[in-house]
């Protein structure tokens, strides 16, 4: 196979080839870009390998591209250039050897063949020549093209060696399977089972990076099922594994909350590619194993799982090295509130809707997507009924918000204004007055309107025995 026509569509390949020829090194484009070129998938990351110094080569390419800055990583022997929306990475061909207690290899200069052998999967061990004598020619020593056609993830070498050397490759195997909707070769998958505990030497940051890519794949449930059945999931996410299983008492069973969670995650993924909304789907029922109770005459209950789950979110985010900022707070909020809109479907009062809009605030849209995704019954009539009730709630929310403006609630009277108008010192009483005004708005006793709020403020002041002439000025 020859890809010279494809490479000619982007001048960077010609420039890189010329720089290699002037440096007297053999050069190739390798890895994911070649894979995605064959699959006709966009890829803005291009990896180049030469048999020689990748850094020296990159510096020459940078000059030819208009003196572009070259970022050099001397410890890794790599260099990177940003050009035209692409990220170009340069490295010399190398061979690697590993110690048992580390996934960081000992690196030596090598040939293209040795460089391809060290790649994780056959579909990523593809190379295209940039050399003048065979420009554009595909070099495929491990039948990667055949495996692309078969939609199969396979390692170039013995998978036990590949995964024992670098256990992160087990996560990558599942990530590629999930992203590309590929199968994993049976021997390769068995090797993941055999080496699952080796994942313990991998940093949490790298595990999280691969996990997030699985979460963002088109059908993330596929990746999580592979993680579960391979044994990898229990190595880093035992709370999610604990959701799996069904228990029977008095012939009454609860649903399998692991597979329910995956169903919700897929439903959310059809609506949004937002990573944090997808994390909310993963964690929305995370506390069910800890709150599960069987009540005779009633059945299985999970009372308070939404509140306990919300309290678990910061700890899980901290362990995963995820950001402990507004993104964590967003997930925590959605986990805490995810039952509220569904409960409202049975008693849609203005007061309850106002409170929900107030608590959800600017995250209301995400909450409603999560709640809609949470309707997963296998009974189509039941789903139809739930969705119809849910639409009533959404309509009521639109009506109430239009009338009362509580979604991004701002107090009609500020604390500073209360201090000035009532001639009071700062203190707890100011907060109590503000809370009374807020509660009156949420209960519908007054509108979310400054004049009505001031009238109530004066009434509260009179009841408190505060009679200042400033009240009517």
VEXDRENPA-242575 format. One record per residue (C-alpha): residue number from 1; chain; y, z, x. Coordinates in steps of 0.25 Angstrom, whole numbers. Layout:
BEGIN
nr; kette; py; pz; px
NUM; A; Y; Z; X
...
# end
This chain:
BEGIN
nr; kette; py; pz; px
1; A; 0; 0; 0
2; A; 14; -3; 5
3; A; 27; 3; 0
4; A; 37; -5; 8
5; A; 44; -10; -5
6; A; 45; 4; -10
7; A; 51; 9; 3
8; A; 61; -2; 3
9; A; 67; 3; -9
10; A; 73; 15; -1
11; A; 80; 12; 12
12; A; 77; 25; 17
13; A; 63; 21; 21
14; A; 68; 9; 29
15; A; 78; 19; 36
16; A; 67; 29; 39
17; A; 58; 18; 44
18; A; 69; 12; 54
19; A; 71; 26; 59
20; A; 57; 28; 62
21; A; 55; 15; 69
22; A; 67; 18; 78
23; A; 61; 32; 81
24; A; 48; 25; 84
25; A; 40; 33; 74
26; A; 30; 30; 63
27; A; 36; 34; 50
28; A; 31; 36; 36
29; A; 35; 40; 22
30; A; 25; 51; 17
31; A; 20; 60; 6
32; A; 26; 62; -8
33; A; 36; 50; -7
34; A; 24; 41; -5
35; A; 16; 47; -16
36; A; 27; 46; -26
37; A; 30; 32; -22
38; A; 16; 28; -26
39; A; 17; 36; -38
40; A; 31; 30; -41
41; A; 37; 44; -42
42; A; 51; 47; -37
43; A; 52; 55; -24
44; A; 65; 59; -17
45; A; 58; 66; -5
46; A; 53; 56; 6
47; A; 44; 61; 18
48; A; 44; 53; 30
49; A; 34; 55; 42
50; A; 35; 49; 56
51; A; 26; 51; 68
52; A; 36; 57; 76
53; A; 48; 66; 74
54; A; 52; 66; 60
55; A; 66; 73; 63
56; A; 70; 63; 73
57; A; 66; 52; 63
58; A; 74; 59; 52
59; A; 87; 60; 60
60; A; 86; 45; 63
61; A; 84; 42; 48
62; A; 96; 51; 45
63; A; 105; 43; 54
64; A; 100; 30; 48
65; A; 103; 35; 34
66; A; 118; 37; 38
67; A; 117; 50; 46
68; A; 111; 58; 35
69; A; 109; 73; 39
70; A; 94; 76; 43
71; A; 89; 90; 39
72; A; 79; 94; 50
73; A; 68; 104; 49
74; A; 63; 106; 63
75; A; 53; 117; 60
76; A; 46; 106; 51
77; A; 49; 94; 59
78; A; 55; 88; 47
79; A; 69; 82; 43
80; A; 75; 78; 30
81; A; 86; 68; 25
82; A; 92; 67; 12
83; A; 95; 53; 8
84; A; 98; 46; -5
85; A; 92; 57; -14
86; A; 80; 57; -5
87; A; 75; 68; 4
88; A; 69; 62; 17
89; A; 60; 71; 25
90; A; 55; 67; 39
91; A; 44; 73; 47
92; A; 35; 69; 59
93; A; 20; 67; 56
94; A; 12; 80; 58
95; A; -1; 87; 57
96; A; -2; 101; 53
97; A; -12; 113; 55
98; A; -11; 126; 48
99; A; -14; 141; 50
100; A; -22; 148; 39
101; A; -11; 158; 35
102; A; 0; 148; 34
103; A; 4; 135; 27
104; A; 13; 131; 38
105; A; 7; 121; 47
106; A; 7; 119; 62
107; A; 13; 105; 63
108; A; 11; 95; 74
109; A; 15; 80; 76
110; A; 5; 71; 69
111; A; 2; 57; 65
112; A; 4; 51; 51
113; A; -11; 53; 48
114; A; -10; 68; 52
115; A; 3; 69; 43
116; A; -4; 63; 31
117; A; -16; 72; 33
118; A; -7; 85; 32
119; A; -2; 81; 18
120; A; -6; 89; 6
121; A; -12; 78; -3
122; A; -16; 63; -1
123; A; -5; 59; -11
124; A; 5; 65; -1
125; A; -1; 59; 11
126; A; 3; 45; 9
127; A; 13; 38; 19
128; A; 20; 25; 19
129; A; 24; 19; 33
130; A; 38; 17; 36
131; A; 34; 9; 49
132; A; 38; -5; 51
133; A; 24; -11; 53
134; A; 19; -5; 40
135; A; 31; -1; 32
136; A; 28; 4; 18
137; A; 13; 5; 20
138; A; 5; 17; 13
139; A; -3; 26; 22
140; A; -13; 33; 13
141; A; -24; 40; 22
142; A; -29; 49; 11
143; A; -30; 40; -2
144; A; -17; 46; -7
145; A; -14; 33; -16
146; A; -28; 34; -22
147; A; -26; 49; -25
148; A; -12; 45; -32
149; A; -19; 35; -41
150; A; -30; 46; -44
151; A; -19; 56; -46
152; A; -26; 66; -37
153; A; -21; 77; -27
154; A; -30; 77; -15
155; A; -28; 82; -1
156; A; -29; 73; 11
157; A; -38; 83; 19
158; A; -48; 93; 15
159; A; -40; 101; 4
160; A; -45; 114; 9
161; A; -38; 111; 22
162; A; -25; 106; 15
163; A; -24; 118; 6
164; A; -28; 129; 16
165; A; -18; 123; 26
166; A; -6; 123; 16
167; A; -10; 130; 3
168; A; 4; 125; -4
169; A; -3; 112; -5
170; A; -12; 117; -16
171; A; 1; 120; -24
172; A; 6; 106; -20
173; A; -8; 100; -25
174; A; -5; 106; -39
175; A; 9; 102; -39
176; A; 7; 87; -36
177; A; -4; 87; -46
178; A; 5; 93; -57
179; A; 17; 84; -53
180; A; 9; 71; -52
181; A; -2; 75; -63
182; A; -13; 73; -52
183; A; -26; 79; -51
184; A; -30; 87; -39
185; A; -43; 83; -32
186; A; -55; 92; -35
187; A; -57; 96; -21
188; A; -42; 98; -18
189; A; -41; 107; -31
190; A; -54; 115; -26
191; A; -47; 117; -13
192; A; -35; 123; -20
193; A; -44; 132; -27
194; A; -51; 136; -14
195; A; -37; 138; -7
196; A; -29; 144; -18
197; A; -27; 158; -11
198; A; -21; 150; 1
199; A; -8; 149; -7
200; A; -5; 163; -3
201; A; 1; 158; 10
202; A; 11; 149; 3
203; A; 25; 154; 1
204; A; 29; 157; -14
205; A; 41; 147; -12
206; A; 31; 135; -9
207; A; 22; 139; -21
208; A; 34; 140; -30
209; A; 39; 127; -26
210; A; 26; 120; -29
211; A; 25; 128; -42
212; A; 38; 123; -47
213; A; 34; 109; -44
214; A; 22; 111; -53
215; A; 31; 117; -64
216; A; 40; 105; -63
217; A; 28; 95; -64
218; A; 27; 87; -77
219; A; 16; 95; -82
220; A; 16; 108; -75
221; A; 4; 114; -82
222; A; -5; 105; -74
223; A; 0; 111; -61
224; A; -2; 125; -66
225; A; -16; 123; -71
226; A; -19; 118; -57
227; A; -13; 130; -51
228; A; -20; 139; -60
229; A; -34; 132; -59
230; A; -32; 131; -44
231; A; -30; 146; -42
232; A; -16; 144; -36
233; A; -8; 149; -48
234; A; -14; 163; -47
235; A; -10; 163; -32
236; A; 5; 163; -35
237; A; 7; 165; -50
238; A; -3; 175; -56
239; A; 6; 178; -68
240; A; 4; 164; -73
241; A; -11; 164; -70
242; A; -12; 177; -79
243; A; -7; 169; -91
244; A; -21; 162; -91
245; A; -32; 166; -100
246; A; -35; 169; -114
247; A; -40; 183; -119
248; A; -47; 186; -132
249; A; -48; 199; -140
250; A; -53; 199; -154
251; A; -55; 184; -154
252; A; -40; 183; -152
253; A; -35; 175; -139
254; A; -21; 173; -134
255; A; -17; 159; -128
256; A; -19; 156; -113
257; A; -5; 159; -108
258; A; -7; 151; -95
259; A; -9; 138; -102
260; A; 1; 141; -113
261; A; 11; 143; -102
262; A; 7; 129; -96
263; A; 9; 123; -109
264; A; 23; 129; -111
265; A; 26; 124; -96
266; A; 22; 110; -100
267; A; 30; 110; -113
268; A; 42; 115; -105
269; A; 40; 104; -95
270; A; 41; 93; -105
271; A; 55; 99; -109
272; A; 61; 102; -96
273; A; 59; 101; -81
274; A; 67; 114; -78
275; A; 59; 122; -68
276; A; 64; 136; -74
277; A; 61; 132; -88
278; A; 47; 128; -84
279; A; 45; 142; -76
280; A; 50; 148; -90
281; A; 38; 142; -96
282; A; 28; 147; -85
283; A; 33; 161; -87
284; A; 36; 162; -101
285; A; 23; 169; -104
286; A; 20; 175; -90
287; A; 20; 189; -95
288; A; 9; 187; -106
289; A; -3; 192; -98
290; A; 5; 205; -96
291; A; 9; 207; -110
292; A; -4; 202; -117
293; A; -9; 212; -127
294; A; -20; 211; -138
295; A; -15; 217; -151
296; A; -27; 220; -161
297; A; -24; 213; -174
298; A; -14; 204; -168
299; A; -19; 198; -155
300; A; -13; 195; -142
301; A; 2; 198; -139
302; A; 11; 196; -127
303; A; 22; 205; -132
304; A; 34; 205; -122
305; A; 29; 194; -113
306; A; 42; 187; -113
307; A; 50; 199; -108
308; A; 39; 203; -98
309; A; 38; 188; -93
310; A; 53; 188; -91
311; A; 52; 200; -83
312; A; 41; 194; -74
313; A; 50; 181; -71
314; A; 58; 187; -60
315; A; 46; 192; -52
316; A; 39; 179; -54
317; A; 51; 171; -49
318; A; 53; 180; -37
319; A; 38; 178; -33
320; A; 39; 163; -35
321; A; 52; 163; -27
322; A; 59; 157; -39
323; A; 74; 159; -40
324; A; 78; 173; -46
325; A; 91; 167; -52
326; A; 95; 161; -65
327; A; 82; 152; -65
328; A; 74; 165; -65
329; A; 82; 171; -76
330; A; 81; 158; -84
331; A; 66; 159; -84
332; A; 66; 174; -87
333; A; 75; 172; -99
334; A; 66; 161; -105
335; A; 53; 169; -103
336; A; 60; 181; -110
337; A; 65; 173; -121
338; A; 54; 163; -123
339; A; 48; 169; -136
340; A; 62; 171; -143
341; A; 64; 157; -149
342; A; 49; 157; -154
343; A; 51; 170; -161
344; A; 64; 166; -167
345; A; 56; 154; -174
346; A; 51; 164; -184
347; A; 65; 171; -187
348; A; 77; 162; -183
349; A; 89; 171; -185
350; A; 102; 168; -179
351; A; 103; 182; -172
352; A; 90; 179; -165
353; A; 94; 165; -161
354; A; 107; 171; -156
355; A; 100; 181; -147
356; A; 91; 170; -141
357; A; 102; 161; -138
358; A; 110; 172; -132
359; A; 98; 177; -123
360; A; 94; 163; -119
361; A; 108; 158; -117
362; A; 109; 145; -109
363; A; 94; 145; -107
364; A; 91; 143; -122
365; A; 87; 128; -120
366; A; 76; 132; -110
367; A; 71; 144; -118
368; A; 69; 134; -130
369; A; 62; 124; -122
370; A; 52; 135; -117
371; A; 50; 140; -131
372; A; 47; 127; -136
373; A; 37; 124; -125
374; A; 31; 138; -128
375; A; 25; 132; -141
376; A; 11; 128; -136
377; A; 2; 130; -148
378; A; -10; 120; -149
379; A; -8; 120; -164
380; A; 2; 108; -167
381; A; 6; 114; -180
382; A; 9; 127; -174
383; A; 17; 120; -163
384; A; 25; 112; -174
385; A; 28; 125; -181
386; A; 33; 132; -169
387; A; 42; 120; -165
388; A; 48; 119; -179
389; A; 51; 134; -178
390; A; 56; 133; -164
391; A; 66; 121; -169
392; A; 71; 131; -180
393; A; 75; 141; -168
394; A; 81; 130; -160
395; A; 90; 125; -172
396; A; 94; 139; -175
397; A; 98; 141; -160
398; A; 107; 129; -161
399; A; 113; 134; -174
400; A; 116; 148; -169
401; A; 121; 143; -155
402; A; 131; 134; -162
403; A; 136; 145; -170
404; A; 136; 157; -161
405; A; 136; 152; -147
406; A; 127; 162; -141
407; A; 118; 154; -132
408; A; 128; 156; -120
409; A; 134; 169; -125
410; A; 147; 173; -120
411; A; 153; 186; -126
412; A; 165; 183; -135
413; A; 172; 195; -130
414; A; 170; 199; -115
415; A; 169; 213; -109
416; A; 182; 212; -102
417; A; 189; 208; -116
418; A; 182; 221; -122
419; A; 187; 230; -111
420; A; 201; 224; -113
421; A; 202; 224; -128
422; A; 196; 238; -130
423; A; 203; 244; -118
424; A; 189; 249; -113
425; A; 184; 251; -99
426; A; 173; 243; -94
427; A; 159; 249; -97
428; A; 147; 249; -105
429; A; 154; 249; -118
430; A; 160; 235; -116
431; A; 146; 230; -114
432; A; 141; 237; -127
433; A; 153; 230; -135
434; A; 150; 217; -129
435; A; 135; 219; -133
436; A; 139; 222; -147
437; A; 147; 209; -148
438; A; 136; 201; -143
439; A; 126; 207; -152
440; A; 135; 205; -164
441; A; 135; 190; -160
442; A; 120; 189; -158
443; A; 117; 196; -171
444; A; 127; 186; -178
445; A; 136; 198; -183
446; A; 148; 190; -176
447; A; 150; 176; -171
448; A; 150; 173; -156
449; A; 165; 172; -158
450; A; 177; 179; -151
451; A; 184; 184; -163
452; A; 172; 190; -170
453; A; 168; 196; -157
454; A; 182; 203; -156
455; A; 182; 207; -170
456; A; 168; 214; -167
457; A; 174; 220; -154
458; A; 185; 227; -162
459; A; 175; 232; -172
460; A; 166; 238; -161
461; A; 179; 244; -154
462; A; 183; 251; -167
463; A; 169; 257; -169
464; A; 169; 262; -155
465; A; 183; 269; -158
466; A; 191; 260; -149
467; A; 204; 257; -156
468; A; 213; 250; -146
469; A; 225; 242; -150
470; A; 221; 231; -141
471; A; 209; 228; -151
472; A; 219; 220; -160
473; A; 228; 214; -150
# end
